[in-house]
């Protein structure tokens, strides 16, 4: 079962559903929400802009590109069938900072 703070690989579709990409993401939602067959996630990207919280080696227990960061300007809702696999876990501190950034934008 996927848990909050898991770093996953998932199939993410473009807005017009014409194509998809396999992308890393951090699970934001809790176990109760996962019973709906959906996950709420923040994308992990190498784009570095004002809406991306940069990650360091200590922020996760898996190997990511050194330029990686989590986007906090858009939460994705994924069906659990889009999940490919769990590849690691975000630290408690990084996850809390990410949630603070998301709430701060609202």
BELVENLIN-V718074 format. One record per residue. N is the residue number from 1. RES is the residue in one small letter. PHI is phi in radians with two decimals (* if undefined). BURIAL is b if it has 24 or more other ideal C-beta (glycine too) atoms within 12 Angstrom, else e. D_CENTER is the distance of its C-alpha to the mean C-alpha in Angstrom with 2 decimals. Layout:
<<N RES PHI BURIAL D_CENTER> <N RES PHI BURIAL D_CENTER>>
This chain:
<<1 x * e 15.80> <2 x -1.32 b 12.06> <3 x -2.17 e 11.71> <4 x -0.96 b 9.88> <5 x 1.44 b 8.25> <6 x -1.09 b 8.10> <7 x -1.76 b 6.39> <8 x -2.14 b 7.15> <9 x -1.87 b 8.89> <10 x -2.48 b 9.38> <11 x -1.46 b 12.06> <12 x -1.97 b 11.21> <13 x -1.59 e 14.52> <14 x -1.16 e 16.09> <15 x -1.03 e 17.39> <16 x -1.64 e 20.77> <17 x 1.06 e 19.59> <18 x -1.33 e 21.83> <19 x -2.55 e 19.45> <20 x -2.47 e 16.08> <21 x -2.34 e 14.08> <22 x -1.60 e 12.18> <23 x -2.29 b 8.89> <24 x -1.39 b 6.41> <25 x -2.73 b 2.67> <26 x -1.89 b 2.48> <27 x -1.31 b 5.04> <28 x -1.75 b 6.98> <29 x -1.36 b 10.02> <30 x -1.78 e 13.04> <31 x -1.03 e 15.44> <32 x -1.07 e 17.71> <33 x -1.14 e 15.32> <34 x -1.12 b 14.48> <35 x -1.18 e 18.25> <36 x -1.47 e 18.01> <37 x 1.30 e 16.43> <38 x -2.17 b 13.27> <39 x -2.23 b 9.68> <40 x -1.88 b 7.92> <41 x -2.36 b 4.20> <42 x -1.95 b 3.26> <43 x -1.18 b 4.15> <44 x -1.82 b 5.65> <45 x -2.49 b 9.30> <46 x -1.72 e 12.79> <47 x -1.16 e 14.02> <48 x -2.10 e 15.45> <49 x -2.42 e 16.43> <50 x -1.21 e 16.91> <51 x -1.92 e 13.60> <52 x -2.25 e 11.53> <53 x -1.56 b 11.42> <54 x -1.10 b 12.73> <55 x -1.92 b 12.00> <56 x -1.92 e 15.12> <57 x -1.00 e 16.14> <58 x -1.36 e 16.45> <59 x -1.47 b 12.88> <60 x -2.68 b 11.86> <61 x -1.85 e 14.23> <62 x -2.27 b 13.40> <63 x -1.53 e 14.61> <64 x -2.16 b 12.55> <65 x -0.95 e 14.48> <66 x -1.10 e 16.17> <67 x -1.64 e 15.22> <68 x -1.20 b 11.41> <69 x -2.71 b 9.61> <70 x -1.78 b 6.62> <71 x -1.34 b 7.85> <72 x -2.03 b 9.23> <73 x -1.77 e 11.67> <74 x -2.94 e 10.15> <75 x -1.68 b 8.21> <76 x -1.75 b 8.18> <77 x -1.80 e 10.29> <78 x -2.04 b 10.48> <79 x -1.33 e 13.56> <80 x -1.07 b 13.49> <81 x -1.25 e 15.67> <82 x -1.41 b 12.95> <83 x -1.18 b 11.44> <84 x -1.72 e 13.15> <85 x -2.92 e 12.63> <86 x -1.56 b 11.09> <87 x -2.00 b 11.54> <88 x 3.03 b 11.23> <89 x -2.52 e 10.32> <90 x -1.38 b 9.36> <91 x -1.16 e 12.66> <92 x -1.03 e 13.82> <93 x -1.11 e 14.82> <94 x -1.16 b 11.71> <95 x -1.06 b 9.77> <96 x -1.10 e 12.96> <97 x -1.09 b 13.16> <98 x -1.08 b 9.81> <99 x -1.08 b 11.16> <100 x -1.06 e 14.49> <101 x -1.14 b 13.49> <102 x -1.11 b 12.11> <103 x -1.10 e 15.34> <104 x -1.12 e 17.39> <105 x -1.45 e 16.76> <106 x -1.49 e 18.04>>
